[in-house]
Amino acid sequence: MTHEEMQSIAMDYLRKEHPELVKFLTPEELKGEARGMAMLARMEMDTLKAGSPGMTDDEAWSEAREMFLVRPEWAYEKMADARAEAREERRRRLEANPEPARLPEETAESPEL
């Protein structure tokens, strides 16, 4: 199995299991995450095969992918930080320019007396 094949599988995994990250991360970050997953999986596969002569790439991949196709915590933390920052920015804007409170009689929905 080539590095490109493993990277493609990692990218498919991210798209399927973590679509909100695919929308949030830049294409470069997403590709980097898939590349890192593939690289770590390849190193684990090589280690497994060295310890078990006769193990095939497919057998090694089956074991290694369980360890490295996982939830990318760093990306979820980055997404949470960005959301918190956006909420804080909205709060600051509202504090700087509060909308005047409207009395019920000023609204279109208020019944006429």
SEKEMAR-900893 format. One record per residue (C-alpha): residue in one letter; residue number from 1; z, x, y. Coordinates in nm, 2 decimals, m for minus. Layout:
N
+---------+-----+--------+--------+--------+
| residuo | num |      Z |      X |      Y |
+---------+-----+--------+--------+--------+
|       a | NUM |      Z |      X |      Y |
...
+---------+-----+--------+--------+--------+
***
This chain:
113
+---------+-----+--------+--------+--------+
| residuo | num |      Z |      X |      Y |
+---------+-----+--------+--------+--------+
|       m |   1 |   0.00 |   0.00 |   0.00 |
|       t |   2 |  m0.10 |   0.15 |   0.33 |
|       h |   3 |   0.11 |   0.16 |   0.65 |
|       e |   4 |  m0.14 |  m0.08 |   0.82 |
|       e |   5 |  m0.09 |  m0.33 |   0.54 |
|       m |   6 |   0.28 |  m0.31 |   0.56 |
|       q |   7 |   0.27 |  m0.34 |   0.94 |
|       s |   8 |   0.04 |  m0.65 |   0.91 |
|       i |   9 |   0.29 |  m0.81 |   0.67 |
|       a |  10 |   0.58 |  m0.73 |   0.91 |
|       m |  11 |   0.38 |  m0.89 |   1.20 |
|       d |  12 |   0.31 |  m1.20 |   0.99 |
|       y |  13 |   0.68 |  m1.21 |   0.90 |
|       l |  14 |   0.78 |  m1.20 |   1.27 |
|       r |  15 |   0.52 |  m1.47 |   1.36 |
|       k |  16 |   0.64 |  m1.70 |   1.08 |
|       e |  17 |   1.02 |  m1.65 |   1.08 |
|       h |  18 |   1.08 |  m1.56 |   1.45 |
|       p |  19 |   0.81 |  m1.75 |   1.66 |
|       e |  20 |   1.04 |  m1.76 |   1.97 |
|       l |  21 |   1.05 |  m1.38 |   1.97 |
|       v |  22 |   0.67 |  m1.36 |   1.94 |
|       k |  23 |   0.65 |  m1.57 |   2.26 |
|       f |  24 |   0.92 |  m1.36 |   2.44 |
|       l |  25 |   0.83 |  m1.00 |   2.35 |
|       t |  26 |   0.54 |  m0.82 |   2.50 |
|       p |  27 |   0.25 |  m0.74 |   2.25 |
|       e |  28 |   0.36 |  m0.37 |   2.27 |
|       e |  29 |   0.72 |  m0.45 |   2.18 |
|       l |  30 |   0.61 |  m0.68 |   1.90 |
|       k |  31 |   0.37 |  m0.42 |   1.75 |
|       g |  32 |   0.64 |  m0.15 |   1.78 |
|       e |  33 |   0.89 |  m0.37 |   1.59 |
|       a |  34 |   0.64 |  m0.43 |   1.31 |
|       r |  35 |   0.55 |  m0.06 |   1.31 |
|       g |  36 |   0.92 |   0.03 |   1.28 |
|       m |  37 |   0.98 |  m0.22 |   1.00 |
|       a |  38 |   0.68 |  m0.08 |   0.81 |
|       m |  39 |   0.79 |   0.28 |   0.86 |
|       l |  40 |   1.14 |   0.22 |   0.74 |
|       a |  41 |   1.01 |   0.02 |   0.44 |
|       r |  42 |   0.77 |   0.31 |   0.35 |
|       m |  43 |   1.06 |   0.56 |   0.37 |
|       e |  44 |   1.27 |   0.34 |   0.14 |
|       m |  45 |   0.98 |   0.29 |  m0.10 |
|       d |  46 |   0.93 |   0.67 |  m0.12 |
|       t |  47 |   1.30 |   0.71 |  m0.19 |
|       l |  48 |   1.30 |   0.44 |  m0.46 |
|       k |  49 |   0.99 |   0.59 |  m0.63 |
|       a |  50 |   1.14 |   0.94 |  m0.62 |
|       g |  51 |   1.45 |   0.81 |  m0.80 |
|       s |  52 |   1.26 |   0.60 |  m1.05 |
|       p |  53 |   0.96 |   0.78 |  m1.19 |
|       g |  54 |   0.69 |   0.54 |  m1.29 |
|       m |  55 |   0.79 |   0.27 |  m1.02 |
|       t |  56 |   0.48 |   0.13 |  m0.87 |
|       d |  57 |   0.42 |   0.07 |  m0.50 |
|       d |  58 |   0.44 |  m0.30 |  m0.55 |
|       e |  59 |   0.78 |  m0.27 |  m0.72 |
|       a |  60 |   0.91 |  m0.04 |  m0.45 |
|       w |  61 |   0.77 |  m0.28 |  m0.18 |
|       s |  62 |   0.95 |  m0.57 |  m0.34 |
|       e |  63 |   1.28 |  m0.40 |  m0.31 |
|       a |  64 |   1.22 |  m0.23 |   0.03 |
|       r |  65 |   1.10 |  m0.53 |   0.21 |
|       e |  66 |   1.42 |  m0.72 |   0.15 |
|       m |  67 |   1.60 |  m0.44 |   0.35 |
|       f |  68 |   1.36 |  m0.41 |   0.64 |
|       l |  69 |   1.19 |  m0.74 |   0.70 |
|       v |  70 |   1.50 |  m0.88 |   0.88 |
|       r |  71 |   1.60 |  m1.05 |   1.20 |
|       p |  72 |   1.54 |  m0.80 |   1.49 |
|       e |  73 |   1.88 |  m0.83 |   1.65 |
|       w |  74 |   1.79 |  m0.61 |   1.95 |
|       a |  75 |   1.51 |  m0.85 |   2.04 |
|       y |  76 |   1.74 |  m1.16 |   2.02 |
|       e |  77 |   1.99 |  m0.98 |   2.24 |
|       k |  78 |   1.72 |  m0.90 |   2.49 |
|       m |  79 |   1.61 |  m1.26 |   2.49 |
|       a |  80 |   1.96 |  m1.38 |   2.54 |
|       d |  81 |   2.01 |  m1.14 |   2.83 |
|       a |  82 |   1.69 |  m1.25 |   3.00 |
|       r |  83 |   1.80 |  m1.62 |   2.97 |
|       a |  84 |   2.14 |  m1.54 |   3.11 |
|       e |  85 |   1.98 |  m1.35 |   3.40 |
|       a |  86 |   1.75 |  m1.64 |   3.47 |
|       r |  87 |   2.05 |  m1.89 |   3.47 |
|       e |  88 |   2.24 |  m1.66 |   3.71 |
|       e |  89 |   1.94 |  m1.63 |   3.94 |
|       r |  90 |   1.91 |  m2.01 |   3.95 |
|       r |  91 |   2.28 |  m2.04 |   4.02 |
|       r |  92 |   2.25 |  m1.79 |   4.31 |
|       r |  93 |   1.95 |  m1.98 |   4.46 |
|       l |  94 |   2.14 |  m2.31 |   4.44 |
|       e |  95 |   2.44 |  m2.15 |   4.61 |
|       a |  96 |   2.22 |  m2.00 |   4.88 |
|       n |  97 |   2.02 |  m2.33 |   4.94 |
|       p |  98 |   2.23 |  m2.62 |   4.82 |
|       e |  99 |   2.04 |  m2.95 |   4.81 |
|       p | 100 |   2.22 |  m3.21 |   5.04 |
|       a | 101 |   2.41 |  m3.47 |   4.84 |
|       r | 102 |   2.25 |  m3.81 |   4.87 |
|       l | 103 |   2.46 |  m4.12 |   4.89 |
|       p | 104 |   2.37 |  m4.41 |   4.66 |
|       e | 105 |   2.23 |  m4.62 |   4.94 |
|       e | 106 |   1.98 |  m4.35 |   5.03 |
|       t | 107 |   1.82 |  m4.36 |   4.69 |
|       a | 108 |   1.53 |  m4.58 |   4.60 |
|       e | 109 |   1.71 |  m4.71 |   4.29 |
|       s | 110 |   2.01 |  m4.86 |   4.48 |
|       p | 111 |   2.02 |  m5.24 |   4.49 |
|       e | 112 |   1.98 |  m5.41 |   4.82 |
|       l | 113 |   2.28 |  m5.60 |   4.95 |
+---------+-----+--------+--------+--------+
***
